[in-house]
Every structure is written in C-alpha cells, then in structure tokens.
C-alpha cells in the first residue's frame, strides 16, 4: 500500500515513502524510507522506529543544548524589492574554442568523471 504522495529524494534520486511512527493518536511523526521497500520491510522498520522513537527529535525544543540558529535555515525576503536573476555568461567564439579544447584534454587525461 504505497503512498502516491511519496517524495523524491534529490540526494540519490529515489522515491521515499512516509511512515508515521507516532504512538500518540492525532500526532503525526513521519520518517521517510525508500519506496522500493517491501511491505514486510515497511512493517519491520515501522516497529523498529516506534521502539526507538525517543532518539528522534521532532522539534528544536526537543534538542536542548543545540542553538537553533545553527540548524534553522532562512532566506530573508523583502516585499518592497523586485526579484532579480543572474545573467547567463556569454562566451565569444574566440573564448569558447580554447575552453572546449581544455575540457577535452581534461577528459582525455581522466581528470574528471564524465556523467552520461
């Protein structure tokens, strides 16, 4: 019974499935496991997570001694400013050819990994 709302983990490009490990009614405490897990594995992991749920923190209040400014990420936005984007770099033909040649040399030397 896979959740159609499973999330995509961009770290390894695999789908994840949320499972609620809460032991309190009306409280949702999700952890995400790989969507490729079998039903038996899901039940096993859920039981394991519920048994050891006290090692998980669900809010910063449950992590005494950790300064929230370390773990909280925020991007400040200002209503009065218009959003702007970066202009893409343009290469002239004279600059592009040596760059292509350099990249080809690096590739031939095995200096970097090629992704296909």
N, C-alpha and C positions, 0 to 999 in steps of 0.2 A: 504494500500500500504506500507507494511513493507519493510525496507531496509535489503537486505540479508547480508549486511556487519555490522549488529548490533554487538555491542561489548559485551563481557562478563564482568560483574562487579564482581570481585572476593571478594568484601566485603560481598555481600549477595548472590552470585552465581545466579544472574538473568540477563537475556539479557536486553540490553538497546538499544534504538533507537535514532540516532542523528536527531535533528530537527534544521534547520537553522533559526535563529531568526533575521538575519540581515535585515535592512530596506534599505541598500545601495546595488545597483546592483554590482555584481562582488566581493562582500565581503562575506565571509562565517564565521558566528559566531554560532557554534553549541553548543547546550546544549543536554544532554542525558536524556531521560525519559525511564521509564520501557517499554519494548517491549510488555507487556501484556495490555497496554492501548488501548482503543477502538479508532477508527478514530475520533469520536466526542471529546473524551478526548484530543487527539493529537492536534486537531484544537483549542480547548479551551486553552490548555497550551501554544501553539504557540502564540496565540493572547495575552495571559497574559504576556508571556516573552517579546514579542515585545513591549508591552505597558510600561513595567518596565525595558527595556533593559539597561537603564542608571545605574542601580545598579550593573551590571555585569562588570568586568574588563577583557579585552581580552589580555592585555599585562601588564608588570610591569611598563611601562611608565604611564599607566592609574591609578596607585596606588601611588600617591605622598605621601611621608612621610613614606613609608614602605621600609626598607632596603632590596634590592634584595638578599643579602646574607642570609637573613632569609628564604626566600621562594624558592630559587634556590637550587636544589639538583644536585650534580655532583659526578660522580665516576671517579676519575683520572685513566687513563690507560697509560702505558708506553710501547712503541713499542719494546724496547730492552729487556723486561722481558718476560719470558715464563709464561703462566698461570699455576697456581697450584691449587690443591684441597685439602680439608681436608681428612685425612684417617679416615674411619669409626672406631668407638670404637669396640674393640673385647672383649667379656666377656668370661671368663673361666666358665666351668660348676659350679665350686665352688662359683663364684660370681653371676651367673645367678639365681640359685635356691633361695637364700635369697631375691634377688631383686623381683623375681616373687611373693614370699610369701608376701613381704611388699606391693606390688601393690594390691594383692588380699585382704589383710587386709584393706587397704585404701578404696578399692571398697566396701567391706562389711560394713564399717563404714559410707559410704556415703560421704567420704571426698573429692571426686571429681566426676565430671559428666562424665558418660560414653556416648560416641558417637557411634552410630551403623551405 
